[in-house]
Amino acid sequence: MVVRRTLIAVVALGLLLFIARNKLADRPELPVINTVPAFEFTDQAGADYASTKLEGKVWLASLLYTTCPGPCPRLVGQLGRFMNSWKKYDQLRFVSFTVDPSRDSPGVLSDYAAAHDINTARWALLTADESGLYPFIRQAFLVEAATEITDLDDDEIDLLGPIAHSLHVFLVDGDLRLRGIYDTTDETAMRRLKADVPLLLRNH
């Protein structure tokens, strides 16, 4: 009787695993939204950082600037939690592009990474001349890089910062194809991101 119950349990477990695998396999592939242009910018260590470093990797791109008082630290905190929960995915990388390159030098970005416990082995903070960086952001991620805010009072600027920029994150595959855009202020979008990253990594 014990052997029979054990056999039934093993068969049931196998059936559940089979159903789970089929459900994952049945999920549609993520769409290809855009192609990210090849790039070569400068990272927080002052080293050249080219898109070739990301060949074969799945990566999450984001926009930030170091003097941003509220939205950017929240964004960095969200991404940091994602990074910790996805430690097992060795092919996953994070790349943040400053939208205030005139102030955010490599040294400033390095200090910012240290202050926010950013693991720069897997998360790069990039800067470049505005003339090259802003058009790249528009072309790659289909959003404006940054807009200076002029119609807020001092308290609102202290809360939001003087530069408006997208708080979306952008999921890119190892062939520089944009596969997802997610609003970090929307819980539904964040749940979708949590599902889409492992899906893309499995199918990549």
N, C-alpha and C positions, 0 to 999 in steps of 0.2 A: 504493500500500500504506500509506504514512504517513497519507494522508487518510482511508483506511478505518479504520485503528486509532484515529485521532483522533475520527472520527464515532462509533465504538463506545464510546469512553471517555466522550464527551459524553452519549450515550444512557444509558449505565450510571449516570452521575452523576445525570442527570435522574430515572431510575427510583428511585435511592436516596433522593433528596430527596422524591419523591412518596410513597414508602413511609413515610418519617419523618414527613411532614406528616399522613398518614392515621393513623399510630399516635398522634400527639398529639391529633388530632381525636377518635379513638376513646376516649380516656381519659375516664372519667365525670367529671361536674362534682363539685366538692366539696360535701358536704352543708351544709345550713343548720342549725346546731346551736342557735342562740339569737339573739335580737336585743339588741344593746347599747343601753342607754338613752342618750338625749342627755345631755351633761354640759357643765359649765363649771367648770373648776378653775383653778389658778394654776401657771404654768410657772417654770422656773429663773431667768428674768429678772424675775419678779414681775408678769408680764403675764397677763391673762385668756387662757385657752386653752379654746376651746369645741370640741365635736365637729363643728361646722360647718366647722372648718379641715380636716377629714378627708373631707369630702364628695368622692366621686369618686376617693379614694385607697385603696389597699390598705395596711394597716398591721399591724405586729406589736406586740402589747401584752405587757408583762411587769411583774412586781412586784419591788421591791427596797427596801432602806433603806441609808443611807450609812454606818452603823457596822457593817454586816454584814461579818465578817472574811474569810470564804472563799467561800461559795456565790454571793453577789452579784457579786463581782469576776469569778468564773468565768463567770457568766451574761452580764455586760457584755462580757467578752472574746469569748464566742461570738457575741453579737449584733453586735459590732463587726466581726468577721470576715465575717459574713453581709453586713453593710452594704457592706463593701469589695468583696465579690465580686458584689454586685448594684448597683453604681454606675450601670449603664446604665438601670436602671428608675427613671425620674424620678417615677413615681406611687407609689413605695413609701416609707412612713414608719415610724418606730419611736416608740412611746410607752411610757414607764415610769411606773408609779404607785408612790409611796412607801407603805410599810405602817407607817411611823413618822412620821406627819405632825407630831406634837408637837415632834419634834427637827429634822425635815427641812424647814426653811424654804426659801424660794426661794434665799437666799444660800448656804445649805449645799448645796443641789442644784447650784447654779452652780459652786461649788468642786469638787464631786464630778465634774461633767462635765469640768471642766478637768483634773483629776487623772487621769481615765481616757480622755482624748482622745476624748470623745464629741462628734460633729458635731451641734451643736444646731440647725443649719439643717434637719436631717432627723430629728432625734431629740429629742423633748421629754421632760423629767422633770417630773412633775406632783405637786402637793400640794394639800391642802384640809383643812377641818376633818374630824376623824375621823368625826363624826356623819353627814357626807354621803359621805365617801370609802369607808368600809367597806361600807355597804349597796350602794353602786354596784358595788364589786368583786364582791360575792357575786351580785348580780343579773346583771351583765354576763358574768362569766367562770366562774360556777358553782363558785367555790372560796371558802374562808374567806380573809379579808384577811390576818389575822395572829393568832398565838397566842403568848402569852408562855411561854417554856420555864422550867419550875420544877424539873424532875427530872434535870438534868444537873449534873455536877461542874464545877469552875472550868475545868479543861483542855478539857472538851468545849464549854463555852460560848465559850472563847477560839477554838476551832476553827470552831464552827457559828454562833455569835452567840446572843443572848438571845431572838430572835424567830423563830418558825417561820412560814414562808409558802411558797406554791407556787413551785416552780422551773419551772413550765410557761411556755411562750409561747403566745400566742393570736392566731390569724390572723383578721383582720377585713376585710371588703370595704368598698367605698365607700358602701354603703347601711346601714352599721352592723350587718351580719349576721356573727355569729361562724361561721367556716367551718372552723376546725381548732384542736385543742389538742395541744401537743407537749411531752413531758417532756424537758427539756434534759439530763437525766442519762442518757438512753437513746439509744444510737447509731442504732438503727433508726428511732426517732422523728425524729431529726435528719436522717437521709437522706430521710425522708418530707417533712419541712419543706422541704428543698432542692428537692424536686420540686414541691411544692404551691404554693409562692410564685410561681414563673414561670407555672405553669398558671393560677392565679387572675388574674394580671396579663394574660395573653394573652386570657383569656375575659371579662375585666371590661369 
